[in-house]
Amino acid sequence: MSADPPFIVHRDDVEEKEGRYPPPFEAEVVGRGRDLGRAAGSQSLGAWLDRLPPGQRSSFPHAHLAEEELVYVLQGHPVLRWIPGDQPPRETQLRPGSFVAFPAGTGIAHAFTNPTSEDVLLFVVGERRGGDRVAYPESPQLEDWRLQRRPHGVWTDRLAPTGEARPPATRIETRRLVLRPWEPSDVPALCALLEDNQDHLLPWMSWAQALKSYDEQLSWVLTQRGRFDRSEDYTLGVFLPDGTPIGSTGLHSRLRPAGLEIGYWIDRDHQGQGYVTEWCAALCRVASEVLNTPLVEIHHAPGNLRSAAVPQRLGFLQEATLVARDKVIWSWTPELPSELIQAAEVRALDALGRRLL
Ligand SMILES: CC(C)(COP(=O)(O)OP(=O)(O)OC[C@H]1O[C@@H](n2cnc3c(N)ncnc32)[C@H](O)[C@@H]1OP(=O)(O)O)[C@@H](O)C(=O)NCCC(=O)NCCS
């Protein structure tokens, strides 16, 4: 029989190594692992066979911002120690066949311990992603040590993940629409759309006065895109499923940190079909469930009745009319019941296609 190809390995051929944190935290052995993934050439996923002898644990309790982890108990009766948010740690007894998933970004810190007199064997799979950050809620000294060496590797806001902590949704799908940041290749279509709608927008949007050249519009798209990627502000184009652009919107940061403001306009020929209401309902869910925003507002001029009808339809509260500033403010918080928002069909994906909502 010919030799196995390099992508097939057997655990007996992969050395078992002690797990230790770097000095000065090296005193405790944290399990013994066989790095099957690297041995077989896996790239974007790590895979380990971890053995926990009696009395050992798999790691210091930790939570990943960007990397998902999966653990399958092959043998023994480990205890899962897990720390949800700022609540006290909990312990759950596992047994052979137990399977545990830790999606990225939940902030649930975890470690496996072996309080029994038999070995525990775990099969562990974890993503390898650039830009991951890790929180160690029970090891402040390790966090401090890491903060000094690799500040971007420490997840310091595990308890209150913000837009900076969660990857933003770069694609939002509603029942009839797709929302995504404008791309350079959209510039010709966006210029044409703005030109067609200049009269329609002008009464309410003074920037529509000056139509931009392709180069000026490209520069605007790149600026918005940069702000989006830095989680500073989220401008989104609105498209039909066939790719036709019909409007523009965004979750804007003018109110931060208190909340986000939705702005919108739609092509005149696509008004009156509930599209704006549909996408605003989806944006409310993304703001609260992905970006953990406690408040969403919509502002419009007092005479803009079509604009006023959108937050009204969605169940926003009319908060104030600022006469001197010619502005009406509507607000929504996740506690405010809104059938349209709660029932909104929405899929939100990050730049790597991972489902956020
Ligand atoms: C303000 C503006 C975005 C509102 O657009 P809109 O098309 O009226 O809003 P929607 O897409 O939610 O559509 C609502 C209308 O569709 C109807 N509709 C049809 N199907 C619907 C559905 N499934 N759900 C909700 N409404 C539906 C509603 O009855 C309503 O019709 P009505 O105006 O006759 O009462 C649009 O007029 C616009 O772009 N104006 C210029 C720019 C502007 O003013 N922007 C806002 C600045 S603050």
The ligand as an SDF file (V2000), in Angstrom:
LIG
                    3D

 48 50  0  0  0  0  0  0  0  0999 V2000
  -39.4520   60.1060    2.5940 C   0  0  0  0  0  0  0  0  0  0  0  0
  -39.4140   58.9150    1.6750 C   0  0  0  0  0  0  0  0  0  0  0  0
  -38.1200   58.1410    1.8920 C   0  0  0  0  0  0  0  0  0  0  0  0
  -40.6240   58.0330    1.9990 C   0  0  0  0  0  0  0  0  0  0  0  0
  -40.7510   57.0210    1.0100 O   0  0  0  0  0  0  0  0  0  0  0  0
  -42.1140   56.1550    0.8870 P   0  0  0  0  0  0  0  0  0  0  0  0
  -42.0200   55.3970   -0.3610 O   0  0  0  0  0  0  0  0  0  0  0  0
  -43.2890   57.0230    1.1340 O   0  0  0  0  0  0  0  0  0  0  0  0
  -42.0340   55.1680    2.1460 O   0  0  0  0  0  0  0  0  0  0  0  0
  -42.2640   53.6010    2.0750 P   0  0  0  0  0  0  0  0  0  0  0  0
  -41.3600   53.0160    1.0520 O   0  0  0  0  0  0  0  0  0  0  0  0
  -42.1980   53.0880    3.4340 O   0  0  0  0  0  0  0  0  0  0  0  0
  -43.7260   53.4710    1.4880 O   0  0  0  0  0  0  0  0  0  0  0  0
  -44.8590   53.8260    2.2250 C   0  0  0  0  0  0  0  0  0  0  0  0
  -46.0390   53.8840    1.2820 C   0  0  0  0  0  0  0  0  0  0  0  0
  -46.1620   52.6380    0.6340 O   0  0  0  0  0  0  0  0  0  0  0  0
  -47.4340   52.0530    0.9490 C   0  0  0  0  0  0  0  0  0  0  0  0
  -47.1740   50.6190    1.1170 N   0  0  0  0  0  0  0  0  0  0  0  0
  -47.4160   49.7090    0.1530 C   0  0  0  0  0  0  0  0  0  0  0  0
  -47.0040   48.5070    0.5850 N   0  0  0  0  0  0  0  0  0  0  0  0
  -46.5330   48.6830    1.8200 C   0  0  0  0  0  0  0  0  0  0  0  0
  -45.9770   47.8010    2.7550 C   0  0  0  0  0  0  0  0  0  0  0  0
  -45.8250   46.4930    2.5010 N   0  0  0  0  0  0  0  0  0  0  0  0
  -45.5400   48.2920    3.9300 N   0  0  0  0  0  0  0  0  0  0  0  0
  -45.6630   49.6020    4.2230 C   0  0  0  0  0  0  0  0  0  0  0  0
  -46.1830   50.4800    3.3460 N   0  0  0  0  0  0  0  0  0  0  0  0
  -46.6190   50.0130    2.1630 C   0  0  0  0  0  0  0  0  0  0  0  0
  -47.8590   52.7530    2.2070 C   0  0  0  0  0  0  0  0  0  0  0  0
  -49.2600   52.7360    2.3450 O   0  0  0  0  0  0  0  0  0  0  0  0
  -47.3710   54.1370    1.9400 C   0  0  0  0  0  0  0  0  0  0  0  0
  -48.1830   54.7100    0.9710 O   0  0  0  0  0  0  0  0  0  0  0  0
  -48.8000   56.1750    1.1570 P   0  0  0  0  0  0  0  0  0  0  0  0
  -47.6230   57.1260    1.0510 O   0  0  0  0  0  0  0  0  0  0  0  0
  -49.7290   56.2860    0.0190 O   0  0  0  0  0  0  0  0  0  0  0  0
  -49.4240   56.2090    2.5050 O   0  0  0  0  0  0  0  0  0  0  0  0
  -39.4700   59.3440    0.1800 C   0  0  0  0  0  0  0  0  0  0  0  0
  -40.6410   60.0810   -0.0370 O   0  0  0  0  0  0  0  0  0  0  0  0
  -38.2650   60.1740   -0.2400 C   0  0  0  0  0  0  0  0  0  0  0  0
  -37.2440   59.6350   -0.6320 O   0  0  0  0  0  0  0  0  0  0  0  0
  -38.4200   61.5100   -0.2020 N   0  0  0  0  0  0  0  0  0  0  0  0
  -37.3640   62.4250   -0.6270 C   0  0  0  0  0  0  0  0  0  0  0  0
  -36.1690   62.3990    0.3180 C   0  0  0  0  0  0  0  0  0  0  0  0
  -36.5580   62.5720    1.7530 C   0  0  0  0  0  0  0  0  0  0  0  0
  -37.4300   63.3570    2.0880 O   0  0  0  0  0  0  0  0  0  0  0  0
  -35.8740   61.8230    2.6440 N   0  0  0  0  0  0  0  0  0  0  0  0
  -36.1480   61.8730    4.0610 C   0  0  0  0  0  0  0  0  0  0  0  0
  -35.4090   63.0050    4.6640 C   0  0  0  0  0  0  0  0  0  0  0  0
  -35.7280   63.0830    6.3960 S   0  0  0  0  0  0  0  0  0  0  0  0
  1  2  1  0
  2  3  1  0
  2  4  1  0
  2 36  1  0
  4  5  1  0
  5  6  1  0
  6  7  2  0
  6  8  1  0
  6  9  1  0
  9 10  1  0
 10 11  2  0
 10 12  1  0
 10 13  1  0
 13 14  1  0
 14 15  1  0
 15 16  1  0
 15 30  1  0
 16 17  1  0
 17 18  1  0
 17 28  1  0
 18 19  1  0
 18 27  1  0
 19 20  2  0
 20 21  1  0
 21 22  1  0
 21 27  2  0
 22 23  1  0
 22 24  2  0
 24 25  1  0
 25 26  2  0
 26 27  1  0
 28 29  1  0
 28 30  1  0
 30 31  1  0
 31 32  1  0
 32 33  2  0
 32 34  1  0
 32 35  1  0
 36 37  1  0
 36 38  1  0
 38 39  2  0
 38 40  1  0
 40 41  1  0
 41 42  1  0
 42 43  1  0
 43 44  2  0
 43 45  1  0
 45 46  1  0
 46 47  1  0
 47 48  1  0
M  END
$$$$
